[in-house]
Structure formats: C-alpha cells, structure tokens
C-alpha cells in the first residue's frame, strides 16, 4: 500500500464533490459498507470498493481518486443507493468524479462517451441474456456468451 502524506490531501475535495449535482450526499456516508456488500462490480473486481472510494473522497485524496481507473468501473446499477441507510447516491457521486477527472485532464473528454457506450452495451447484453434464460426457464439453459455478444453488436 502506498503511503500518503498529509500535504497530499485536499481537505476541501469532499465539499467540491458535494457542491455538484449528484454529489450532494457524499458527506453523509458513515462507512457502513452496505454499498460494497451489494455491488456487482465488487463481486468480480476486488479493486472496486465503493466504501473505499467514498472514504478516499472524504479524506481529500483528490489526485489519487481522479487519476484512478477505479472510478470508471461503476456500472451505474444503483444497487448501492437502494441499501444505503444515509441515502448516499454512490452511482451519482461516481458520475461527478468522472466529470471532475475529465475537467482536470486525467482522461480525454471522449473517454466518458466510450464508457457510457460500454455501460449501455453491457445493460443491453444483460437484458438479452435474461430474456433468453426466461424464455427457456423450464429447460436446462446454456448460453454461449460469445455468440450472444456477436448477435447484439
């Protein structure tokens, strides 16, 4: 784990995030971890941890979080929002962090569009896969993901 010096922290970062539409709820987090427990991305990518991301924002780790690839992994499913006892809208906060990363030139502005296309595609693919499974729920179902992905492109 990398050591962070106190002079690398931006104590106003959480306020910058909270001032933006979608980031207002960030300061209400008390790190219960409910968001992490229901996150489907965390289930397949150990580097993605909503509680840790929020903690980094609250600590003021601005450069570390805005330069991190982890802010782009959120699939905007909003599961976290449904279980949060403090009504923190984590997926909306992720949108704010992505916008801030673009504005601070950590990524090219077109990158957000590409990620949004990937997100839409993954949701459409999930919908098609579920339809296939539901149409054949009485049978043993085997889905060829590669073939399904090719047919939806």
N, C-alpha and C positions, 0 to 999 in steps of 0.2 A: 504494500500500500504506500502511496506517495504521501510524503509529509507536506502539509500546507502551513505556511507561515501566516500569522495573524495579519500582516501587512498585505497579504494577497487577497484578503477578504474585502468585500464591498458591503458594509452594513446596510446600505440603502437599497440593495438589489431587491429584496422582498417587497419594498414599497414601490419600486419601479414596476415590478410584475403586477402588484395589487392595483396600481393605477389604471391598468389596461383592461379593456373589455375582455372578460373571460378569466382574468387573473385575480379578481376581487376576493375570492375565497381563500387564497393561498395561506394567509396568516392565521386562519382558524385551525389549521392542522395541528393535532397534538400527537402525531406519530403512532397511532394505534395499530396500523398495519393492515386494516381491513381491505384497503385498496390493493395491496400487494397480494393478499390471500385470494382475491377473485380475478386477478389479472391473467388473461390467457397468454399474453406475451411472456410474462414471468415464468409461466409453465414450460416454455420452450427456449427461453433465453435468460440464463441466470444473471446476466449483466443488467437486465432491465428490472428495476425495482422502484415502483412508484414512491414508496415511503422514503427511500434513499434520495431520490431526485428532489422531492419536496424538502427534505432535510438540507440538501445542498443549497437550494434556493434560500431557505430561511437563514442559513449560516452566512450567506453572501458569497458563495463560490461561483460568482458570475462567469468568469473566464472558463473555469473548468466545466460548467454545465453547458454554456453556449457553444463551446468548441467540441463537446462530446457527441458522438454518433448516437448515443442512447436516446436523445430527445426525438429522434426520427423513427424509433421502433414502435411507438404507440399506435395502435390501430383504430383509435377513436371509438371503441366499442361502448364506452361509458359504463361498463360494469362497476368501475370504481365509484362512480357518482351515486349509484343506487345503494351502496353499502356504507357510505361514509357517514358516520354519526355527526360530523361537523359540517356536512353539506359542502365539502370541498369538491369542486368540479375539476378533477385532475386532468381529464382529456382536454378541457378548455385551457387550463394552465399550460398544457403541452403545446397547444396552438400559439399561445403567447410567447413561449420560449422559442419556438421555431421562428416566429416573426422577428423576435429580437436577435436571433442568430443570423438571420438574413440581413437585417439592418446593420449589424456590427461586422458584416462581411466575413463571417465564418464559413458561409456557403454562398454559392451563386444564387441569385433570385429565382432562376428557373428550377432549382432543385426542389423547391416546395411543390411546384406543379407536378413534377415527376413523382414525388412521394404521394401526392393526392391521387394520382392515376393508379399507382400501385395499390393504395388503400381501397379505391373503388373496385379495381380488378379482383382483389382478394375477397371483398364482400360479395361481389357477383359470383365468383367461383364457389364460395361457401354456399350461397343460395342455390346454385345449380346442383351442387353435390347433395345438399339436404333434400332437394326435390327428387333427385334420383333415388335416394335412400327411402324417402317416404312413399314414393310410388311403388316400391318393391318391398315394403316393410314385412310382408308375410313370407318373403323368400330370404334365403341367405344372400347377402349382397356383397359383391366385391367390386370396388371402384378402382378403375385404372386412372390414377390422377393425371398422368402424362397425357392420356388421350382426352380426358375431360378438359384439361387446360388448353390443349391444341384446338379443340372444338369451340372454345369460348373466346379465342383471340381473333 
